[in-house]
Amino acid sequence: MVKKEKLSVEPYKGVRDFYPNEYAFMHYIAATWRAVCERYGYVEYSSSILEPAELYRAKGAANEELSNEQTYTFVDRGGREVTLRPEMTPSVARMVAGKFRTLAYPLRWYSVQNFFRYERPQHGRLREFWQLTQLPRRTGARA
C-alpha cells in the first residue's frame, strides 16, 4: 500500500495569502497610492508578470546577482527562458522602447504591481512583494 502525503495548506515559502480583511487593507493602501499619483498627473500602466530572462541579464553587471541568483526563471513549454518580474525598470524600458516614437513625453506613469525575488524570506521581506513604481519626473526647461 502506497502512503499518501498530506497536501500542505500553507502558501509557498515567502509568499502569502490575503484573506478578505487583509486584502481590504492592502487594497486601501494601493488605492491611496493611486489617488496621490493621479492627483499629480500620473497615469497607471501595467506590464507582464513574465518577461524574457535575457531582459534582466541585459541590464549589466550591476544586475548580475539579481538575474543569476534572485529570480524565478524557468523554461516554458515553448522552450523559452522566462522570468517572473523581479523589478520594473527593464519592463518599463522595454515598453517605452517598443512605442518610443508614439508616446507623449514627458512620461508620467506609475504602477502598483507584485514582484518576485528568490531570496531568503526574513521578517518583513518576502519573496513576493507589492510596490509602487513611478517614472522619475523631469524638472527644468525640458519638463
DSSP file (Angstrom, degrees, kcal/mol; ACC not computed):
  #  RESIDUE AA STRUCTURE BP1 BP2  ACC     N-H-->O    O-->H-N    N-H-->O    O-->H-N    TCO  KAPPA ALPHA  PHI   PSI    X-CA   Y-CA   Z-CA
    1    1 A M              0   0    0      0, 0.0     2,-0.5     0, 0.0     0, 0.0   0.000 360.0 360.0 360.0 131.5    0.0    0.0    0.0
    2    2 A V        -     0   0    0      1,-0.0     2,-0.5     0, 0.0     0, 0.0  -0.714 360.0-133.9 -87.0 127.7    1.4    3.4   -1.0
    3    3 A K        -     0   0    0     -2,-0.5     2,-0.4     1,-0.0    -1,-0.0  -0.698  18.5-141.2 -83.0 126.5    1.3    6.0    1.7
    4    4 A K        -     0   0    0     -2,-0.5     2,-0.3     1,-0.0     3,-0.0  -0.711  10.3-132.7 -89.3 135.6   -0.1    9.3    0.5
    5    5 A E        -     0   0    0     -2,-0.4     2,-0.2     1,-0.1    -1,-0.0  -0.621  28.0-108.4 -82.5 146.3    1.5   12.5    1.8
    6    6 A K        -     0   0    0     -2,-0.3     2,-0.4     1,-0.1    -1,-0.1  -0.512  30.4-117.4 -72.7 140.4   -0.9   15.2    3.0
    7    7 A L        -     0   0    0     -2,-0.2    -1,-0.1     1,-0.1     2,-0.1  -0.663  34.7-116.5 -76.6 129.0   -1.1   18.2    0.8
    8    8 A S        -     0   0    0     -2,-0.4    -1,-0.1     1,-0.1    -3,-0.0  -0.356  15.6-157.8 -67.5 144.4    0.1   21.3    2.6
    9    9 A V        +     0   0    0      2,-0.1    -1,-0.1    -2,-0.1    -2,-0.0   0.348  65.5 101.9 -99.6   2.9   -2.4   24.1    3.3
   10   10 A E  S    S-     0   0    0      1,-0.1     3,-0.1     6,-0.0    -2,-0.1  -0.611  78.3-112.1 -85.4 146.1    0.4   26.6    3.7
   11   11 A P        -     0   0    0      0, 0.0     3,-0.1     0, 0.0    -1,-0.1  -0.295  51.6 -72.6 -68.7 164.0    1.3   29.0    0.9
   12   12 A Y    >   -     0   0    0      1,-0.2     3,-2.0     2,-0.1     2,-0.0  -0.244  68.8 -83.6 -53.7 143.6    4.6   28.6   -1.0
   13   13 A K  T 3  S+     0   0    0      1,-0.3    -1,-0.2    -3,-0.1     3,-0.1  -0.291 115.3  17.2 -57.7 125.8    7.5   29.8    1.2
   14   14 A G  T 3  S+     0   0    0      1,-0.4   114,-1.8    -3,-0.1   113,-1.7   0.412 110.5  84.3  94.0  -1.4    8.0   33.5    1.0
   15   15 A V    <   -     0   0    0     -3,-2.0    -1,-0.4   112,-0.2     2,-0.3  -0.803  61.0-150.7-122.8 170.2    4.6   34.4   -0.4
   16   16 A R        -     0   0    0     -2,-0.3     2,-0.3    -3,-0.1    -4,-0.1  -0.959  13.2-124.6-142.2 159.1    1.3   35.0    1.4
   17   17 A D        -     0   0    0     -2,-0.3     2,-0.6    -6,-0.0     5,-0.0  -0.737  21.6-141.7 -94.2 149.9   -2.4   34.7    1.0
   18   18 A F        -     0   0    0     -2,-0.3    -2,-0.0     4,-0.1     0, 0.0  -0.932  13.4-155.9-114.9 107.6   -4.6   37.8    1.6
   19   19 A Y    >>  -     0   0    0     -2,-0.6     4,-3.1     1,-0.1     3,-0.7  -0.363  41.0 -89.0 -73.1 163.4   -7.8   36.9    3.4
   20   20 A P  H 3> S+     0   0    0      0, 0.0     4,-2.4     0, 0.0     5,-0.2   0.828 127.1  45.8 -48.5 -45.9  -10.7   39.4    2.8
   21   21 A N  H 3> S+     0   0    0      2,-0.2     4,-1.4     1,-0.2     5,-0.1   0.887 117.1  45.3 -67.7 -35.8   -9.8   41.7    5.8
   22   22 A E  H <> S+     0   0    0     -3,-0.7     4,-2.5     2,-0.2    -1,-0.2   0.893 113.5  49.6 -70.7 -40.4   -6.1   41.8    4.9
   23   23 A Y  H  X S+     0   0    0     -4,-3.1     4,-3.1     1,-0.2    -2,-0.2   0.874 106.4  56.3 -67.5 -35.7   -6.9   42.3    1.2
   24   24 A A  H  X S+     0   0    0     -4,-2.4     4,-2.0    -5,-0.3    -1,-0.2   0.910 109.7  46.0 -60.8 -41.5   -9.2   45.1    2.0
   25   25 A F  H  X S+     0   0    0     -4,-1.4     4,-2.2     2,-0.2    -2,-0.2   0.929 113.6  48.0 -66.7 -45.0   -6.4   46.9    3.9
   26   26 A M  H  X S+     0   0    0     -4,-2.5     4,-2.5     1,-0.2    -2,-0.2   0.906 111.2  51.6 -61.0 -41.3   -3.9   46.2    1.0
   27   27 A H  H  X S+     0   0    0     -4,-3.1     4,-2.7     1,-0.2    -1,-0.2   0.891 107.7  52.9 -62.4 -39.9   -6.5   47.5   -1.5
   28   28 A Y  H  X S+     0   0    0     -4,-2.0     4,-2.1     2,-0.2    -2,-0.2   0.924 109.7  48.1 -61.1 -45.7   -6.9   50.7    0.6
   29   29 A I  H  X S+     0   0    0     -4,-2.2     4,-2.4     2,-0.2    -2,-0.2   0.944 113.9  46.3 -60.7 -48.6   -3.1   51.3    0.6
   30   30 A A  H  X S+     0   0    0     -4,-2.5     4,-2.6     1,-0.2    -2,-0.2   0.887 111.1  52.4 -63.1 -39.2   -2.9   50.7   -3.2
   31   31 A A  H  X S+     0   0    0     -4,-2.7     4,-2.5     2,-0.2    -1,-0.2   0.871 109.1  50.5 -64.6 -36.2   -6.0   53.0   -3.8
   32   32 A T  H  X S+     0   0    0     -4,-2.1     4,-2.3     2,-0.2    -2,-0.2   0.929 110.2  49.2 -66.3 -45.3   -4.3   55.7   -1.7
   33   33 A W  H  X S+     0   0    0     -4,-2.4     4,-2.5     1,-0.2    -2,-0.2   0.936 112.6  48.6 -57.1 -46.4   -1.1   55.4   -3.8
   34   34 A R  H  X S+     0   0    0     -4,-2.6     4,-2.8     1,-0.2     5,-0.2   0.925 109.9  51.0 -61.1 -45.6   -3.1   55.6   -7.0
   35   35 A A  H  X S+     0   0    0     -4,-2.5     4,-2.0     1,-0.2    -1,-0.2   0.906 111.6  47.3 -60.6 -42.9   -5.1   58.6   -5.8
   36   36 A V  H  X S+     0   0    0     -4,-2.3     4,-1.1     2,-0.2    -1,-0.2   0.940 113.5  47.7 -65.1 -46.9   -1.9   60.5   -4.9
   37   37 A C  H ><>S+     0   0    0     -4,-2.5     5,-2.3     1,-0.2     3,-0.7   0.931 113.9  46.8 -59.3 -46.3   -0.2   59.6   -8.2
   38   38 A E  H ><5S+     0   0    0     -4,-2.8     3,-1.7     1,-0.2    -1,-0.2   0.829 104.0  61.7 -68.6 -31.3   -3.2   60.6  -10.2
   39   39 A R  H 3<5S+     0   0    0     -4,-2.0    -1,-0.2     1,-0.3    -2,-0.2   0.825 106.5  47.8 -60.8 -30.2   -3.6   63.9   -8.3
   40   40 A Y  T <<5S-     0   0    0     -4,-1.1    -1,-0.3    -3,-0.7    -2,-0.2   0.141 128.6 -95.8-100.5  19.2   -0.2   64.8   -9.6
   41   41 A G  T < 5S+     0   0    0     -3,-1.7     2,-0.2     1,-0.3    -3,-0.2   0.606  76.2 140.0  85.6  12.7   -0.9   63.9  -13.2
   42   42 A Y      < -     0   0    0     -5,-2.3     2,-0.4    -6,-0.2    -1,-0.3  -0.622  37.3-150.4 -87.4 150.0    0.4   60.4  -13.4
   43   43 A V  E     -a  109   0A   0     65,-3.0    67,-1.9    -2,-0.2     2,-0.2  -0.926  20.7-111.7-119.6 147.4   -1.4   57.6  -15.3
   44   44 A E  E     +a  110   0A   0     -2,-0.4     2,-0.3    65,-0.2    67,-0.2  -0.516  33.8 178.7 -82.3 141.9   -1.3   53.9  -14.4
   45   45 A Y        -     0   0    0     65,-2.4     2,-0.3    -2,-0.2    67,-0.3  -0.875  10.7-155.1-130.2 166.7    0.4   51.3  -16.6
   46   46 A S        -     0   0    0     -2,-0.3     2,-0.3    65,-0.1    67,-0.0  -0.996   4.1-163.5-142.5 145.4    0.9   47.6  -16.2
   47   47 A S        -     0   0    0     -2,-0.3    45,-0.1     1,-0.1     2,-0.0  -0.823  37.4 -80.8-123.1 167.6    3.4   45.2  -17.7
   48   48 A S        -     0   0    0     -2,-0.3    37,-0.1     1,-0.1    -1,-0.1  -0.343  25.5-139.0 -65.4 144.0    3.5   41.5  -18.0
   49   49 A I  S    S+     0   0    0     35,-0.1    36,-3.0    -2,-0.0     2,-0.4   0.709  92.1  63.2 -75.1 -20.0    4.5   39.5  -14.9
   50   50 A L  E     +C   84   0B   0     34,-0.2    34,-0.2    35,-0.0    -2,-0.1  -0.903  65.9 171.4-106.7 133.3    6.5   37.2  -17.3
   51   51 A E  E     -C   83   0B   0     32,-2.2    32,-2.9    -2,-0.4     2,-0.1  -0.950  44.3 -88.6-133.8 155.2    9.5   38.6  -19.2
   52   52 A P  E >>  -C   82   0B   0      0, 0.0     3,-1.7     0, 0.0     4,-0.5  -0.448  38.7-128.2 -59.7 135.4   12.2   37.0  -21.3
   53   53 A A  H >> S+     0   0    0     28,-2.4     4,-1.4     1,-0.3     3,-1.0   0.831 105.6  65.1 -58.0 -33.5   15.0   36.1  -19.0
   54   54 A E  H 3> S+     0   0    0     27,-0.4     4,-2.2     1,-0.3    -1,-0.3   0.742  87.0  71.2 -65.2 -20.6   17.5   37.9  -21.2
   55   55 A L  H <4 S+     0   0    0     -3,-1.7     4,-0.3     1,-0.2    -1,-0.3   0.893 104.1  40.3 -60.4 -39.2   15.8   41.2  -20.5
   56   56 A Y  H X< S+     0   0    0     -3,-1.0     3,-0.7    -4,-0.5    11,-0.2   0.814 113.6  53.0 -80.7 -31.1   17.2   41.1  -16.9
   57   57 A R  H >< S+     0   0    0     -4,-1.4     3,-1.5     1,-0.2    -2,-0.2   0.840 100.9  62.6 -69.7 -31.9   20.6   39.8  -18.0
   58   58 A A  T 3< S+     0   0    0     -4,-2.2    -1,-0.2     1,-0.3    -2,-0.2   0.648  82.2  80.5 -69.0 -14.5   20.9   42.7  -20.5
   59   59 A K  T <  S-     0   0    0     -3,-0.7     3,-0.3    -4,-0.3    -1,-0.3   0.693  98.9-128.5 -69.5 -17.0   20.8   45.2  -17.6
   60   60 A G    X   -     0   0    0     -3,-1.5     3,-1.6    -4,-0.2    -1,-0.2  -0.461  39.5 -35.8 106.8-174.0   24.5   44.5  -17.0
   61   61 A A  G >  S+     0   0    0      1,-0.3     3,-1.7     2,-0.2     4,-0.4   0.809 125.0  64.1 -60.8 -34.2   26.9   43.6  -14.2
   62   62 A A  G 3  S+     0   0    0     -3,-0.3    -1,-0.3     1,-0.3     4,-0.2   0.770 109.5  41.6 -61.4 -23.5   25.0   45.7  -11.6
   63   63 A N  G <> S+     0   0    0     -3,-1.6     4,-2.9     1,-0.1    -1,-0.3   0.316  85.0 103.5-104.1   5.9   22.1   43.3  -12.1
   64   64 A E  H <> S+     0   0    0     -3,-1.7     4,-2.4     1,-0.2     5,-0.3   0.904  81.2  46.9 -61.0 -45.7   24.1   40.1  -12.3
   65   65 A E  H  >>S+     0   0    0     -4,-0.4     4,-2.6     2,-0.2     5,-0.9   0.927 114.9  48.1 -62.6 -43.4   23.3   38.8   -8.8
   66   66 A L  H  >5S+     0   0    0     -4,-0.2     4,-1.2     1,-0.2    -2,-0.2   0.952 116.2  41.8 -61.3 -49.8   19.6   39.6   -9.3
   67   67 A S  H  <5S+     0   0    0     -4,-2.9    -1,-0.2   -11,-0.2    -2,-0.2   0.808 123.8  36.9 -71.9 -28.3   19.4   37.9  -12.7
   68   68 A N  H  <5S+     0   0    0     -4,-2.4    -2,-0.2    -5,-0.3    -1,-0.2   0.834 133.5  13.4 -91.5 -34.6   21.5   34.9  -11.7
   69   69 A E  H  <5S+     0   0    0     -4,-2.6    -3,-0.2    -5,-0.3    -2,-0.1   0.633 122.1  48.3-120.0 -18.8   20.6   34.1   -8.2
   70   70 A Q  S  <<S+     0   0    0     -4,-1.2    48,-2.3    -5,-0.9     2,-0.3   0.217  87.9  90.9-117.5  16.1   17.4   36.0   -7.1
   71   71 A T  S    S-     0   0    0     46,-0.2     2,-1.0    -4,-0.1    46,-0.1  -0.792  70.9-127.2-112.4 155.8   14.9   35.4   -9.9
   72   72 A Y        +     0   0    0     12,-0.5    12,-2.5    44,-0.3     2,-0.4  -0.862  47.0 167.8 -93.2  98.4   12.3   32.8  -10.6
   73   73 A T  E     +D   83   0B   0     -2,-1.0     2,-0.3    10,-0.2    10,-0.2  -0.934   3.4 156.1-119.6 137.9   13.4   31.7  -14.0
   74   74 A F  E     -D   82   0B   0      8,-2.5     8,-3.1    -2,-0.4     2,-0.5  -0.961  43.2-103.6-152.7 166.3   12.2   28.7  -15.9
   75   75 A V  E     -D   81   0B   0     -2,-0.3     6,-0.2     6,-0.2    -2,-0.0  -0.859  38.0-143.2 -97.2 125.9   11.8   27.3  -19.4
   76   76 A D    >   -     0   0    0      4,-3.0     3,-2.2    -2,-0.5    -1,-0.0  -0.190  34.1 -90.0 -81.2 179.3    8.2   27.4  -20.7
   77   77 A R  T 3  S+     0   0    0      1,-0.3    -1,-0.1     2,-0.1    -2,-0.0   0.708 126.8  58.6 -65.4 -19.3    6.6   24.8  -22.8
   78   78 A G  T 3  S-     0   0    0      2,-0.1    -1,-0.3     0, 0.0     3,-0.1   0.391 120.3-107.3 -89.1   3.8    7.8   26.6  -26.0
   79   79 A G  S <  S+     0   0    0     -3,-2.2     2,-0.3     1,-0.3    -2,-0.1   0.569  75.4 136.9  84.3   8.7   11.4   26.3  -24.9
   80   80 A R        -     0   0    0    -27,-0.0    -4,-3.0     1,-0.0     2,-0.6  -0.717  55.4-128.2 -91.7 139.6   11.7   30.0  -24.0
   81   81 A E  E     + D   0  75B   0     -2,-0.3   -28,-2.4    -6,-0.2   -27,-0.4  -0.778  37.5 178.5 -86.3 119.3   13.5   31.0  -20.8
   82   82 A V  E     -CD  52  74B   0     -8,-3.1    -8,-2.5    -2,-0.6     2,-0.4  -0.854  17.0-150.9-124.4 157.5   11.2   33.3  -18.9
   83   83 A T  E     -CD  51  73B   0    -32,-2.9   -32,-2.2    -2,-0.3     2,-0.4  -0.982  21.7-121.0-129.4 136.9   11.5   35.2  -15.5
   84   84 A L  E     -C   50   0B   0    -12,-2.5   -12,-0.5    -2,-0.4   -34,-0.2  -0.660  56.2 -90.3 -71.0 131.4    8.8   36.3  -13.1
   85   85 A R        +     0   0    0    -36,-3.0    31,-2.3    -2,-0.4    -1,-0.1  -0.191  47.7 176.6 -51.6 115.5    9.2   40.0  -12.8
   86   86 A P  S    S+     0   0    0      0, 0.0     2,-0.3     0, 0.0    -1,-0.2   0.621  70.9   0.3 -94.5 -15.3   11.7   40.9  -10.0
   87   87 A E        -     0   0    0     27,-0.1     4,-0.3     1,-0.1    29,-0.1  -0.952  65.6-123.9-161.8 169.8   11.7   44.6  -10.6
   88   88 A M  S  > S+     0   0    0     -2,-0.3     4,-2.6     2,-0.1     5,-0.3   0.747  84.5  84.6 -98.2 -25.6   10.1   47.1  -13.0
   89   89 A T  H  > S+     0   0    0      1,-0.2     4,-2.3     2,-0.2     5,-0.2   0.881  94.3  43.0 -52.9 -52.0   12.9   49.0  -14.7
   90   90 A P  H  > S+     0   0    0      0, 0.0     4,-2.2     0, 0.0    -1,-0.2   0.885 115.0  51.6 -62.6 -35.7   13.7   46.6  -17.5
   91   91 A S  H  > S+     0   0    0     -3,-0.3     4,-2.3    -4,-0.3    -2,-0.2   0.936 112.4  43.5 -66.0 -46.0    9.9   46.0  -18.2
   92   92 A V  H  X S+     0   0    0     -4,-2.6     4,-2.7     2,-0.2     5,-0.2   0.865 112.2  54.2 -69.9 -33.6    9.1   49.7  -18.5
   93   93 A A  H  X S+     0   0    0     -4,-2.3     4,-2.6    -5,-0.3    -1,-0.2   0.914 109.5  48.3 -63.1 -41.7   12.3   50.3  -20.6
   94   94 A R  H  X S+     0   0    0     -4,-2.2     4,-1.9    -5,-0.2    -2,-0.2   0.918 112.0  49.5 -62.4 -43.6   11.1   47.6  -23.0
   95   95 A M  H  X S+     0   0    0     -4,-2.3     4,-0.9     2,-0.2    -2,-0.2   0.928 113.2  45.4 -62.6 -45.7    7.6   49.1  -23.1
   96   96 A V  H >< S+     0   0    0     -4,-2.7     3,-0.8     1,-0.2    -2,-0.2   0.919 111.9  51.8 -65.4 -43.5    9.0   52.6  -23.8
   97   97 A A  H >< S+     0   0    0     -4,-2.6     3,-0.8     1,-0.2    -1,-0.2   0.861 105.3  57.5 -60.7 -35.0   11.4   51.3  -26.5
   98   98 A G  H 3< S+     0   0    0     -4,-1.9    -1,-0.2     1,-0.2    -2,-0.2   0.760 124.5  19.9 -68.7 -25.2    8.5   49.5  -28.2
   99   99 A K  T XX S+     0   0    0     -4,-0.9     3,-1.4    -3,-0.8     4,-1.2  -0.025  81.9 137.0-132.0  29.7    6.5   52.7  -28.7
  100  100 A F  T <4 S+     0   0    0     -3,-0.8     3,-0.4     1,-0.3    -2,-0.1   0.842  73.7  45.0 -48.7 -45.8    9.2   55.3  -28.3
  101  101 A R  T 34 S+     0   0    0      1,-0.2    -1,-0.3    -4,-0.2    -4,-0.1   0.666 115.2  46.4 -78.3 -16.3    8.1   57.4  -31.3
  102  102 A T  T <4 S+     0   0    0     -3,-1.4    -1,-0.2     2,-0.1    -2,-0.2   0.510  87.4 100.9-106.4  -4.8    4.4   57.4  -30.4
  103  103 A L  S  < S-     0   0    0     -4,-1.2     2,-0.6    -3,-0.4     4,-0.1  -0.516  72.8-120.6 -82.6 149.7    4.4   58.2  -26.7
  104  104 A A        -     0   0    0     -2,-0.2    -2,-0.1     2,-0.1    -1,-0.1  -0.796  45.3-109.9 -89.6 123.1    3.7   61.6  -25.3
  105  105 A Y  S    S+     0   0    0     -2,-0.6     2,-0.1     2,-0.1     3,-0.0  -0.743  92.2  46.2-105.6 153.4    6.6   62.9  -23.3
  106  106 A P  S    S-     0   0    0      0, 0.0     2,-0.3     0, 0.0    -2,-0.1   0.536  86.1-138.2 -72.1 146.6    7.4   63.5  -20.5
  107  107 A L        -     0   0    0     -2,-0.1     2,-0.3    29,-0.1    31,-0.2  -0.563  19.6-173.0 -73.6 132.1    6.0   60.2  -19.4
  108  108 A R        +     0   0    0     -2,-0.3   -65,-3.0   -67,-0.1     2,-0.3  -0.659  29.9 150.1-124.5  73.3    4.1   60.4  -16.1
  109  109 A W  E     +a   43   0A   0     -2,-0.3    26,-2.4   -67,-0.3     2,-0.3  -0.757  19.8 175.2-109.3 150.3    3.5   56.8  -15.5
  110  110 A Y  E     -aB  44 134A   0    -67,-1.9   -65,-2.4    -2,-0.3     2,-0.3  -0.969   6.3-167.5-144.1 161.7    3.1   54.8  -12.3
  111  111 A S  E     - B   0 133A   0     22,-2.5    22,-2.7    -2,-0.3     2,-0.5  -0.994  18.4-152.6-147.7 152.8    2.2   51.2  -11.4
  112  112 A V  E     + B   0 132A   0     -2,-0.3     2,-0.3   -67,-0.3    20,-0.2  -0.940  43.7 150.2-122.9 103.9    1.2   49.1   -8.4
  113  113 A Q  E     - B   0 131A   0     18,-1.8    18,-2.3    -2,-0.5     2,-0.3  -0.832  45.2-112.5-133.9 164.3    2.4   45.6   -9.2
  114  114 A N  E     - B   0 130A   0     -2,-0.3     2,-0.3    16,-0.2    16,-0.2  -0.791  30.9-166.8 -99.5 150.2    3.7   42.5   -7.5
  115  115 A F  E     - B   0 129A   0     14,-2.9    14,-2.1    -2,-0.3     2,-0.4  -0.882   9.3-143.1-132.6 159.4    7.2   41.3   -7.9
  116  116 A F  E     + B   0 128A   0    -31,-2.3     2,-0.4    -2,-0.3   -44,-0.3  -0.992  17.5 173.0-132.3 128.3    9.1   38.1   -7.1
  117  117 A R        -     0   0    0     10,-2.6     2,-1.7    -2,-0.4   -46,-0.2  -0.999  31.8-133.0-133.1 133.4   12.6   37.6   -5.9
  118  118 A Y        +     0   0    0    -48,-2.3     2,-0.3    -2,-0.4   -47,-0.1  -0.639  58.0 133.4 -85.6  85.4   14.2   34.3   -4.8
  119  119 A E        -     0   0    0     -2,-1.7    -2,-0.1   -49,-0.1     8,-0.1  -0.813  68.9 -83.2-125.5 166.3   15.7   35.4   -1.6
  120  120 A R        -     0   0    0     -2,-0.3  -106,-0.0     1,-0.1    -2,-0.0  -0.624  54.1-118.4 -70.8 118.5   15.8   34.0    1.9
  121  121 A P        +     0   0    0      0, 0.0     2,-0.3     0, 0.0     5,-0.2  -0.328  40.8 176.6 -60.0 138.4   12.5   35.2    3.5
  122  122 A Q  B >   -E  125   0C   0      3,-2.6     3,-2.4  -108,-0.1     2,-0.2  -0.841  45.0 -64.2-133.7 170.4   13.0   37.4    6.5
  123  123 A H  T 3  S+     0   0    0      1,-0.3     3,-0.0    -2,-0.3     0, 0.0  -0.421 126.0   2.4 -59.0 121.3   10.7   39.3    8.8
  124  124 A G  T 3  S+     0   0    0     -2,-0.2     2,-0.4     1,-0.1    -1,-0.3   0.480 118.4  88.0  80.2   2.6    9.1   41.9    6.7
  125  125 A R  B <   +E  122   0C   0     -3,-2.4    -3,-2.6     4,-0.0     2,-0.2  -0.877  53.6 171.4-138.7 103.5   10.8   40.8    3.5
  126  126 A L        -     0   0    0     -2,-0.4  -111,-0.2     2,-0.2    -9,-0.1  -0.500  45.7-109.9-105.8 174.4    9.1   38.1    1.5
  127  127 A R  S    S+     0   0    0   -113,-1.7   -10,-2.6    -2,-0.2     2,-0.5   0.779 109.1  49.7 -76.9 -27.6    9.7   36.6   -1.9
  128  128 A E  E    S+B  116   0A   0   -114,-1.8     2,-0.3   -12,-0.2    -2,-0.2  -0.952  74.9 166.7-109.6 132.2    6.6   38.2   -3.3
  129  129 A F  E     -B  115   0A   0    -14,-2.1   -14,-2.9    -2,-0.5     2,-0.4  -0.978  29.8-131.6-143.6 156.6    6.2   41.9   -2.7
  130  130 A W  E     +B  114   0A   0     -2,-0.3     2,-0.3   -16,-0.2   -16,-0.2  -0.848  29.3 179.8-108.6 143.9    4.0   44.7   -3.9
  131  131 A Q  E     -B  113   0A   0    -18,-2.3   -18,-1.8    -2,-0.4     2,-0.5  -1.000  30.6-131.4-149.5 142.4    5.5   48.0   -4.9
  132  132 A L  E     -B  112   0A   0     -2,-0.3     2,-0.4   -20,-0.2   -20,-0.2  -0.843  32.1-175.6 -87.6 126.4    4.5   51.5   -6.2
  133  133 A T  E     +B  111   0A   0    -22,-2.7   -22,-2.5    -2,-0.5     2,-0.4  -0.993   5.0 176.5-125.5 128.7    6.8   52.3   -9.1
  134  134 A Q  E     -B  110   0A   0     -2,-0.4   -24,-0.2   -24,-0.3     3,-0.1  -0.975  34.3-110.6-130.6 149.4    6.7   55.7  -10.8
  135  135 A L        -     0   0    0    -26,-2.4    -2,-0.0    -2,-0.4     0, 0.0  -0.556  47.6 -99.6 -73.2 138.4    8.8   57.1  -13.6
  136  136 A P        -     0   0    0      0, 0.0     2,-0.4     0, 0.0    -1,-0.1  -0.306  38.1-122.0 -60.3 139.3   11.0   59.9  -12.4
  137  137 A R        -     0   0    0     -3,-0.1     2,-0.2   -29,-0.1   -29,-0.1  -0.663  20.3-129.0 -85.7 134.5    9.6   63.3  -13.2
  138  138 A R        -     0   0    0     -2,-0.4     2,-0.3   -31,-0.2    -1,-0.0  -0.533  24.0-164.5 -76.9 148.2   11.8   65.6  -15.2
  139  139 A T        +     0   0    0     -2,-0.2     3,-0.4     3,-0.0     2,-0.2  -0.871  44.4  36.5-125.7 164.3   12.4   69.1  -13.9
  140  140 A G  S >  S-     0   0    0     -2,-0.3     3,-1.5     1,-0.2    -2,-0.0  -0.493 110.3 -27.0  94.2-164.0   13.7   72.2  -15.6
  141  141 A A  T 3  S+     0   0    0      1,-0.3    -1,-0.2    -2,-0.2    -3,-0.0   0.760 133.6  51.6 -63.1 -29.5   13.2   73.5  -19.2
  142  142 A R  T 3         0   0    0     -3,-0.4    -1,-0.3     1,-0.2    -2,-0.1   0.499 360.0 360.0 -88.7  -2.6   12.6   70.1  -20.8
  143  143 A A    <         0   0    0     -3,-1.5    -1,-0.2    -6,-0.1    -2,-0.1   0.486 360.0 360.0 -70.1 360.0    9.8   69.0  -18.3
